[in-house]
Amino acid sequence: MTMLGGVYIIQLREFLDKNVYKIGMTTKGWKRFDNYPKGSNLIMYMRVSNPKEIENKIKTKFIAKFTQKTDYGTEYFEGDIDKMIADFCEISQIENNLIETKKKDIVNNIQIPDNYKNILTKKENIDYEYLKEQWEDVNQYGAVKILNPPLIFIKIKGDYVSYTIKGIKEAFKHIKTIDTTENEEKEVSFIQKWLNDKNMKVKYDIVMDPLNKDINSLNLWNGYHIEKINIDNYNFNQEAVDIFKYHLKYCCDFDENVYKLMLKIIAHYFQYPGKKAGLCPILTGECGKDSLMYPIYKLIGNDKYLITEQPENHVWGKFNHLLKTVKLVQLSELEYGNTSNFMNRIKGLITNENIIIKEECKSPFQINSIHNYIILTNNDMPIKLTKGQRRFFIVNCSSKHKNDSEYFNKFYETWDNQNNLLSLYNYLTKLENVPELFKEHDIVFSKYHQLNNMDSDREEIEFLRYYILNLDELKTENILTKNLWLLFNNWRKEMKQSNFDITSIKFGICLNKLAIQYPQSFLNKKKTVNGAMFQINFKQLYKDLECETIENI
């Protein structure tokens, strides 16, 4: 007895941040999906005969090719979804006389991809020209051949993916069409025929550029989220803009000059979406910085805004495909260990005009880089600052509203209102005197930045040089941070250096940074009843701080 039903691939809500998918079968049609959690993503659904048998065959192949996640259930698998879809369709096509895939706009609360209309239809509808039209339609697969470099681009779930000629043949070999030669019809590979079609859709190169109107380029830019909202029917809300401006001042520790610079950098994202600012702000402090980015994220949109705590993997690592369609990259909780060996590469990312996109098991390609970067961290020194550098500047957020839940709740609620977002967007796009590229004369360094500049002749290093040069003997000693700080204060008074206060905490931070930079000098650190104590090899520190050069002057 033949049982009618369907087989499907679904990604449950709790696995949206993982490559874990569930295969299943049903005899209840679309009603089956009413039982899945709201927000789950239906990848593929096919009506078939004998769904249980076909599900078993799909499961058998998936066990051989992908990782079965038995801790969730025998029907859960982890792997490349493109390959899963290809195998899913191939098995269903071979095992079934009637193949039917459908798009349903709403299945309860499950999100159905916009391009779900699959070109695999009933077997009689495999006319080549019909399939080609669906294949090249930008609202479906958007398939196109790129000449430089020679690649094939197609849309998978709305996102362009690159394939080599060999790769595209393997991934879509299950799609068949009819070829008529010498009055004989035979079933052949659609992909092979399309690749030999002299009238196939072709583009010269790949760009990510809001201003590029060249029809011969494949432009991956599709606009900011806010630009897709009707901006005519709204009332400008100055109060909402003022809330944002105040919070930005708060994040700049109420330094008016730094605030003006940060405001222009943020406005640059929207006035020059196709340009790099050439400057990377670093926001430190315990609270406020993530809140600041919330309305910016909502204006830009999820597909143009990347947040990562693993830039060594996602940004300057082996694979960086997440940058493909991104405008703003937020590097969160960056630490010195993440960056110390990659500074040249990081500096290049901020200013280089092009970037090579690499994805695992996909072909690399070059694209123009319009990426801007911002660093948010609680770490005092996420990167090594060098004298004369002009790519980074550090801002330490105020702690005025620490633990002030009423203040932060109001701030977040403000940006859940579309009218307020449109008001902020309108304000930022019209802000005056925003440079196309930030240059040296545009940059204002905060006091906190000056304290953290590793290679400037700041007071702490000058004092340590003075201290070392006045030692009777250069040896390894244990010294309390507190005692060294008291000596430092006395030295400042003698030298009349009083540009700004240096607290014991900031002095301790300086020693911690030097310990990171000069591990052979700062051998050990431990806590005692009298405070922090460093074991310092002053003979080595004499060399590290170039005291010999100072002594000979």
C-alpha positions as CSV (number, residue, x, y, z in Angstrom):
1,M,0.0,0.0,0.0
2,T,1.4,3.4,-1.0
3,M,1.3,6.1,1.7
4,L,1.3,9.7,0.6
5,G,3.1,12.3,2.6
6,G,6.2,14.4,2.7
7,V,9.9,14.6,3.8
8,Y,11.6,17.7,5.0
9,I,14.7,19.4,6.4
10,I,14.2,21.9,9.2
11,Q,16.5,23.9,11.5
12,L,14.9,24.3,14.9
13,R,15.1,27.6,16.6
14,E,17.6,26.5,19.2
15,F,20.1,25.6,16.5
16,L,19.9,28.7,14.4
17,D,23.5,29.6,15.4
18,K,24.8,26.1,14.6
19,N,24.9,23.9,11.5
20,V,22.5,21.4,13.0
21,Y,19.5,20.2,11.0
22,K,16.7,17.7,11.5
23,I,15.2,15.5,8.8
24,G,11.8,14.1,9.1
25,M,8.6,12.7,7.4
26,T,5.0,13.5,7.8
27,T,1.6,12.4,6.5
28,K,-0.2,15.5,7.9
29,G,1.1,17.9,5.3
30,W,1.8,21.5,6.4
31,K,0.0,21.0,9.7
32,R,3.0,19.0,10.9
33,F,5.0,22.2,11.3
34,D,2.5,23.8,13.7
35,N,4.2,21.7,16.4
36,Y,7.7,23.1,15.9
37,P,8.9,26.1,18.0
38,K,8.2,29.6,16.7
39,G,11.2,31.0,14.7
40,S,12.3,27.6,13.4
41,N,13.5,27.6,9.8
42,L,12.0,25.2,7.2
43,I,14.8,24.5,4.7
44,M,13.1,22.0,2.3
45,Y,9.8,20.1,2.1
46,M,8.8,17.6,-0.6
47,R,5.6,15.7,-1.1
48,V,6.4,12.1,-1.9
49,S,4.9,8.6,-1.8
50,N,6.2,6.2,0.9
51,P,7.7,9.1,3.0
52,K,8.9,6.7,5.7
53,E,10.9,4.6,3.3
54,I,12.5,7.7,1.7
55,E,13.2,9.2,5.1
56,N,15.1,6.1,6.1
57,K,17.2,6.2,2.9
58,I,18.0,9.9,3.5
59,K,19.0,9.1,7.1
60,T,21.2,6.3,5.9
61,K,23.1,8.5,3.5
62,F,23.3,11.4,6.0
63,I,24.8,9.0,8.6
64,A,27.5,8.1,6.1
65,K,28.3,11.7,5.1
66,F,27.5,14.0,8.0
67,T,27.8,14.0,11.8
68,Q,24.8,12.4,13.5
69,K,23.9,14.3,16.7
70,T,22.5,11.4,18.7
71,D,22.4,13.5,21.8
72,Y,19.5,15.4,20.3
73,G,18.0,12.4,18.4
74,T,18.8,10.1,15.6
75,E,17.2,12.4,13.0
76,Y,19.6,15.4,13.8
77,F,22.7,16.0,11.7
78,E,25.5,18.5,11.6
79,G,27.1,19.5,8.3
80,D,27.1,21.6,5.1
81,I,23.4,22.4,4.4
82,D,24.1,22.8,0.7
83,K,25.4,19.2,0.5
84,M,22.5,18.0,2.6
85,I,20.0,19.7,0.2
86,A,21.7,18.1,-2.8
87,D,21.6,14.6,-1.3
88,F,18.0,15.1,0.0
89,C,16.8,16.1,-3.5
90,E,18.7,13.4,-5.3
91,I,17.4,10.6,-3.1
92,S,13.8,11.9,-3.3
93,Q,14.0,12.1,-7.1
94,I,15.4,8.6,-7.6
95,E,13.0,7.0,-5.2
96,N,9.8,8.8,-6.2
97,N,7.8,8.9,-9.3
98,L,6.1,12.1,-8.5
99,I,8.2,14.9,-7.1
100,E,6.6,18.1,-5.9
101,T,8.2,20.9,-3.9
102,K,6.2,23.8,-2.6
103,K,6.7,27.2,-1.1
104,K,4.2,28.2,1.6
105,D,4.4,31.8,2.6
106,I,3.3,31.2,6.2
107,V,3.6,27.9,8.1
108,N,2.4,28.9,11.6
109,N,5.4,30.9,12.9
110,I,8.1,29.0,10.9
111,Q,10.2,31.3,8.7
112,I,10.3,30.2,5.1
113,P,13.2,31.5,2.9
114,D,12.0,34.0,0.2
115,N,13.8,32.0,-2.5
116,Y,12.2,28.7,-1.4
117,K,10.5,28.1,-4.8
118,N,12.6,25.2,-6.0
119,I,13.3,24.6,-9.6
120,L,12.7,20.8,-8.9
121,T,9.1,20.4,-10.0
122,K,7.2,17.6,-11.5
123,K,9.3,15.5,-13.8
124,E,7.4,16.6,-16.9
125,N,8.4,20.3,-16.2
126,I,12.1,20.0,-16.9
127,D,12.3,22.0,-20.1
128,Y,15.7,23.6,-20.3
129,E,14.6,27.2,-21.0
130,Y,12.1,27.0,-18.1
131,L,14.8,25.8,-15.7
132,K,17.3,28.3,-16.9
133,E,14.8,31.2,-16.3
134,Q,14.3,30.0,-12.7
135,W,18.0,29.3,-12.3
136,E,19.1,32.8,-13.3
137,D,16.2,34.7,-11.7
138,V,17.7,37.1,-9.1
139,N,14.7,36.5,-6.9
140,Q,15.4,32.8,-6.8
141,Y,18.9,31.3,-7.4
142,G,20.4,34.3,-9.3
143,A,23.0,32.1,-10.9
144,V,25.7,33.9,-12.8
145,K,29.1,33.2,-14.2
146,I,31.9,35.5,-13.0
147,L,34.8,36.0,-15.5
148,N,37.3,37.6,-13.1
149,P,38.0,35.3,-11.2
150,P,36.3,32.4,-13.1
151,L,33.6,31.3,-10.6
152,I,29.9,30.6,-10.4
153,F,27.7,32.5,-8.0
154,I,24.3,31.3,-6.9
155,K,22.0,32.3,-4.0
156,I,21.5,29.8,-1.2
157,K,18.8,31.0,1.2
158,G,19.2,34.6,-0.2
159,D,23.0,34.7,0.3
160,Y,25.4,34.4,-2.7
161,V,27.8,31.5,-2.5
162,S,30.7,30.9,-4.8
163,Y,31.5,27.6,-6.6
164,T,34.2,26.4,-9.0
165,I,33.0,24.7,-12.2
166,K,33.7,21.3,-10.6
167,G,31.9,22.3,-7.4
168,I,28.8,23.5,-9.1
169,K,28.6,20.3,-11.2
170,E,28.8,18.1,-8.1
171,A,26.4,20.2,-5.9
172,F,23.6,20.3,-8.5
173,K,24.1,17.2,-10.5
174,H,20.6,16.0,-9.4
175,I,18.9,18.6,-11.6
176,K,18.1,17.1,-15.0
177,T,16.7,18.5,-18.2
178,I,15.9,17.2,-21.7
179,D,18.4,17.4,-24.5
180,T,17.2,16.8,-28.1
181,T,19.9,15.6,-30.5
182,E,19.4,13.8,-33.8
183,N,15.6,13.6,-33.2
184,E,16.2,11.8,-29.9
185,E,15.3,13.0,-26.5
186,K,17.4,12.1,-23.5
187,E,17.8,13.2,-19.9
188,V,21.0,15.1,-19.2
189,S,22.5,17.3,-16.5
190,F,21.0,20.7,-16.5
191,I,24.2,22.3,-15.0
192,Q,26.4,20.8,-17.7
193,K,24.1,22.2,-20.4
194,W,23.9,25.6,-18.7
195,L,27.7,25.8,-18.4
196,N,27.9,25.2,-22.2
197,D,25.2,27.8,-23.0
198,K,26.8,30.8,-24.8
199,N,23.8,32.9,-23.7
200,M,24.2,32.2,-20.0
201,K,24.2,35.1,-17.6
202,V,27.7,36.5,-17.2
203,K,29.2,39.3,-15.1
204,Y,32.8,40.6,-15.3
205,D,33.6,40.9,-11.6
206,I,32.2,41.1,-8.0
207,V,31.8,44.3,-6.1
208,M,30.3,45.5,-2.8
209,D,29.6,49.1,-3.7
210,P,26.5,51.3,-3.1
211,L,27.5,53.6,-6.0
212,N,28.4,51.0,-8.6
213,K,25.7,50.9,-11.3
214,D,27.7,48.8,-13.8
215,I,25.4,46.1,-15.1
216,N,28.5,44.0,-16.0
217,S,29.4,43.6,-12.3
218,L,27.7,41.4,-9.7
219,N,27.0,43.9,-6.9
220,L,26.5,42.3,-3.5
221,W,25.3,45.5,-1.9
222,N,21.6,45.6,-1.1
223,G,21.3,48.6,1.2
224,Y,20.9,49.3,4.9
225,H,17.9,48.0,6.7
226,I,16.7,51.5,7.5
227,E,16.7,52.4,3.7
228,K,14.1,49.7,3.1
229,I,11.6,51.5,5.4
230,N,9.3,54.2,4.1
231,I,10.9,57.4,5.4
232,D,8.2,59.7,4.1
233,N,5.6,59.1,6.8
234,Y,7.4,59.9,10.0
235,N,7.7,62.8,12.4
236,F,11.2,63.9,13.3
237,N,11.8,63.3,17.0
238,Q,14.5,65.6,18.4
239,E,14.2,64.0,21.8
240,A,15.2,60.6,20.5
241,V,18.3,62.2,18.8
242,D,19.2,64.0,22.0
243,I,19.0,60.7,23.9
244,F,21.5,59.2,21.5
245,K,23.8,62.2,21.6
246,Y,23.8,62.2,25.4
247,H,24.6,58.5,25.6
248,L,27.5,59.0,23.1
249,K,28.9,61.8,25.3
250,Y,28.6,59.4,28.3
251,C,30.6,56.8,26.3
252,C,33.2,59.4,25.6
253,D,33.5,60.2,29.3
254,F,32.0,63.6,28.5
255,D,35.0,64.7,26.6
256,E,33.5,67.2,24.1
257,N,36.2,66.9,21.5
258,V,36.3,63.1,21.5
259,Y,32.4,63.1,21.4
260,K,32.4,65.3,18.2
261,L,35.0,62.9,16.6
262,M,32.9,59.8,17.5
263,L,29.7,61.4,16.2
264,K,31.4,62.1,12.9
265,I,32.7,58.6,12.7
266,I,29.2,57.2,13.2
267,A,27.7,59.6,10.7
268,H,30.4,58.5,8.2
269,Y,28.9,55.0,8.2
270,F,25.7,56.4,6.6
271,Q,27.0,59.4,4.6
272,Y,29.7,57.3,2.9
273,P,28.5,53.7,3.0
274,G,30.9,52.8,0.2
275,K,34.0,54.2,1.9
276,K,36.3,53.3,4.8
277,A,36.7,55.8,7.6
278,G,40.3,54.8,8.0
279,L,40.0,55.0,11.8
280,C,39.0,52.3,14.3
281,P,37.6,53.5,17.7
282,I,38.3,51.4,20.8
283,L,35.6,51.7,23.5
284,T,36.5,50.4,26.9
285,G,34.8,50.6,30.3
286,E,32.3,48.5,32.2
287,C,29.0,49.8,30.8
288,G,27.4,51.8,28.0
289,K,29.4,50.8,25.0
290,D,27.2,47.9,23.8
291,S,24.1,50.0,24.4
292,L,25.6,52.7,22.1
293,M,25.8,50.2,19.2
294,Y,22.2,49.0,19.6
295,P,20.5,51.7,17.4
296,I,23.4,51.6,15.0
297,Y,22.9,47.9,14.5
298,K,19.2,48.5,14.0
299,L,19.9,51.1,11.3
300,I,22.4,49.0,9.4
301,G,20.7,45.6,9.7
302,N,21.8,42.1,10.5
303,D,23.3,41.3,7.1
304,K,25.6,44.4,7.1
305,Y,26.7,44.2,10.8
306,L,29.0,41.5,12.1
307,I,29.7,41.0,15.8
308,T,32.4,38.6,16.7
309,E,34.4,37.7,19.8
310,Q,36.7,35.5,17.7
311,P,38.2,37.8,15.1
312,E,41.3,35.5,14.9
313,N,38.9,33.0,13.3
314,H,36.3,35.2,11.5
315,V,38.1,38.3,10.5
316,W,41.9,37.9,10.1
317,G,41.9,34.1,10.3
318,K,42.0,31.4,7.6
319,F,38.3,31.8,6.7
320,N,36.7,35.3,6.6
321,H,33.5,34.7,4.5
322,L,31.4,36.4,7.1
323,L,32.9,39.7,5.8
324,K,31.5,39.2,2.4
325,T,28.5,41.5,2.6
326,V,29.3,43.3,5.8
327,K,29.8,47.1,6.3
328,L,30.5,47.4,10.1
329,V,32.5,44.9,12.1
330,Q,32.3,45.0,15.9
331,L,35.2,43.2,17.6
332,S,34.0,42.4,21.1
333,E,36.0,41.6,24.2
334,L,39.3,41.8,22.3
335,E,42.4,40.9,24.3
336,Y,46.0,41.6,23.7
337,G,46.6,37.9,23.1
338,N,44.1,38.0,20.1
339,T,46.0,40.8,18.4
340,S,49.7,40.9,19.4
341,N,50.8,38.7,16.5
342,F,48.4,40.2,13.9
343,M,48.9,44.0,14.1
344,N,50.1,44.5,10.6
345,R,47.2,42.5,9.3
346,I,44.7,44.4,11.5
347,K,46.1,47.7,10.3
348,G,45.7,46.6,6.7
349,L,42.1,45.6,7.2
350,I,41.3,49.2,8.4
351,T,42.8,50.9,5.3
352,N,43.2,48.4,2.5
353,E,40.9,49.0,-0.5
354,N,40.5,45.2,-1.4
355,I,40.1,42.0,0.6
356,I,40.2,38.3,-0.4
357,I,37.2,36.4,0.8
358,K,37.9,32.8,1.8
359,E,35.3,30.2,2.8
360,E,35.9,26.6,3.7
361,C,35.4,24.3,0.7
362,K,34.5,27.3,-1.5
363,S,36.6,29.2,-4.0
364,P,38.3,32.4,-2.8
365,F,37.7,35.7,-4.6
366,Q,38.7,39.3,-4.3
367,I,36.2,42.1,-3.5
368,N,36.5,45.8,-2.8
369,S,36.6,46.4,1.0
370,I,34.2,49.0,2.4
371,H,34.5,47.6,6.0
372,N,34.7,49.8,9.0
373,Y,35.8,48.4,12.4
374,I,35.0,49.2,16.0
375,I,36.4,47.5,19.1
376,L,34.3,47.1,22.3
377,T,36.2,45.6,25.3
378,N,36.5,45.6,29.0
379,N,40.3,44.9,28.6
380,D,42.6,47.9,29.3
381,M,44.9,47.1,26.5
382,P,43.4,45.1,23.6
383,I,46.1,46.2,21.1
384,K,49.6,47.5,21.3
385,L,49.5,51.3,20.5
386,T,52.7,52.7,19.0
387,K,54.0,56.2,18.8
388,G,52.7,58.1,15.8
389,Q,50.0,55.5,14.9
390,R,46.8,57.0,13.4
391,R,44.5,54.1,12.9
392,F,43.2,53.6,16.5
393,F,42.0,55.8,19.3
394,I,40.8,54.6,22.8
395,V,37.8,56.0,24.6
396,N,37.0,55.0,28.2
397,C,33.3,55.1,29.0
398,S,32.1,56.9,32.0
399,S,30.7,54.9,35.0
400,K,28.1,57.5,35.8
401,H,25.1,55.3,34.9
402,K,26.6,52.0,36.2
403,N,23.8,49.8,37.6
404,D,21.2,52.4,36.5
405,S,18.7,50.0,35.0
406,E,16.1,52.7,34.5
407,Y,18.4,54.8,32.3
408,F,19.4,51.8,30.1
409,N,15.9,50.5,29.9
410,K,14.7,53.8,28.6
411,F,17.6,54.0,26.1
412,Y,16.8,50.5,24.6
413,E,13.1,51.2,24.5
414,T,13.8,54.4,22.5
415,W,15.3,52.4,19.7
416,D,12.5,49.8,19.5
417,N,10.5,52.6,17.9
418,Q,10.7,52.9,14.1
419,N,10.0,56.6,14.1
420,N,12.9,57.3,16.4
421,L,15.3,55.2,14.3
422,L,14.3,57.2,11.2
423,S,14.9,60.4,13.1
424,L,18.4,59.3,14.1
425,Y,19.1,58.2,10.5
426,N,18.0,61.6,9.2
427,Y,20.1,63.4,11.7
428,L,23.3,61.4,11.0
429,T,23.0,61.7,7.2
430,K,22.7,65.4,7.4
431,L,25.5,66.0,10.0
432,E,27.9,68.6,8.6
433,N,31.7,68.5,8.1
434,V,32.0,64.7,8.0
435,P,35.3,63.9,6.1
436,E,35.3,61.2,3.5
437,L,38.5,59.8,5.1
438,F,39.7,60.7,8.6
439,K,43.2,62.1,8.5
440,E,45.7,63.0,11.1
441,H,44.4,66.5,11.7
442,D,40.8,65.1,12.2
443,I,41.9,62.9,15.2
444,V,41.5,63.9,18.8
445,F,43.1,61.6,21.4
446,S,41.4,61.2,24.8
447,K,43.4,61.5,28.0
448,Y,42.9,57.8,28.5
449,H,44.4,57.1,25.1
450,Q,47.5,59.1,25.9
451,L,47.9,57.1,29.1
452,N,47.7,53.9,27.1
453,N,50.2,54.7,24.3
454,M,52.8,52.1,24.8
455,D,55.7,53.8,23.1
456,S,55.1,57.5,23.9
457,D,57.5,59.0,26.5
458,R,54.7,59.1,29.1
459,E,55.4,59.7,32.7
460,E,55.4,56.2,33.9
461,I,58.1,55.0,31.5
462,E,60.2,58.2,32.2
463,F,59.9,57.5,35.9
464,L,61.0,53.9,35.5
465,R,64.0,54.9,33.5
466,Y,64.9,57.5,36.2
467,Y,64.4,54.9,38.9
468,I,66.5,52.3,37.2
469,L,69.3,54.7,36.5
470,N,69.5,55.6,40.2
471,L,69.7,52.0,41.5
472,D,73.0,51.0,43.1
473,E,72.8,47.6,41.5
474,L,70.7,46.1,38.7
475,K,69.3,42.9,40.1
476,T,66.0,41.0,40.4
477,E,63.8,42.4,43.2
478,N,60.3,42.0,44.7
479,I,58.6,45.4,44.9
480,L,55.1,46.4,45.9
481,T,53.2,48.3,43.3
482,K,52.0,50.7,46.0
483,N,55.6,51.6,47.1
484,L,56.6,52.2,43.5
485,W,53.6,54.4,42.9
486,L,54.4,56.5,46.0
487,L,57.9,57.1,44.6
488,F,56.4,57.9,41.3
489,N,54.2,60.6,42.8
490,N,57.1,62.2,44.6
491,W,59.1,62.2,41.3
492,R,56.1,63.9,39.5
493,K,56.1,66.7,42.1
494,E,59.8,67.2,41.7
495,M,59.5,67.3,37.9
496,K,56.4,69.4,38.1
497,Q,54.5,67.1,35.7
498,S,50.9,67.6,36.5
499,N,49.0,67.5,33.1
500,F,46.5,65.1,34.7
501,D,46.1,62.9,37.7
502,I,47.7,59.5,37.7
503,T,45.9,57.2,40.2
504,S,47.3,54.1,41.8
505,I,44.9,52.1,39.7
506,K,46.2,53.6,36.4
507,F,49.8,53.2,37.5
508,G,49.1,49.5,38.2
509,I,47.5,49.2,34.8
510,C,50.6,50.6,33.2
511,L,52.8,48.0,35.0
512,N,50.5,45.2,33.9
513,K,50.8,46.4,30.3
514,L,54.6,46.6,30.6
515,A,54.5,43.1,32.0
516,I,52.8,41.9,28.9
517,Q,55.2,43.7,26.6
518,Y,58.3,42.7,28.5
519,P,57.8,39.3,30.1
520,Q,61.5,38.7,30.6
521,S,61.6,41.8,32.9
522,F,58.4,41.3,34.8
523,L,59.0,37.7,36.0
524,N,56.1,37.2,38.4
525,K,53.1,39.0,40.0
526,K,51.4,38.0,43.2
527,K,48.9,39.4,45.7
528,T,50.1,40.0,49.3
529,V,48.4,41.4,52.4
530,N,50.0,44.7,51.5
531,G,48.8,44.7,47.9
532,A,50.1,43.6,44.5
533,M,53.8,42.7,44.2
534,F,55.9,42.4,41.1
535,Q,59.2,40.4,40.8
536,I,61.2,42.6,38.4
537,N,64.5,41.8,36.7
538,F,65.9,45.4,36.6
539,K,68.9,44.4,34.6
540,Q,66.6,43.2,31.8
541,L,64.2,46.1,32.2
542,Y,67.3,48.4,31.8
543,K,67.7,47.0,28.3
544,D,63.9,46.8,27.4
545,L,63.4,50.5,28.3
546,E,66.6,51.5,26.4
547,C,68.1,53.1,29.5
548,E,71.5,52.9,28.0
549,T,70.5,55.3,25.3
550,I,69.2,57.7,27.8
551,E,72.3,57.4,30.1
552,N,74.6,58.2,27.2
553,I,72.8,61.4,26.2
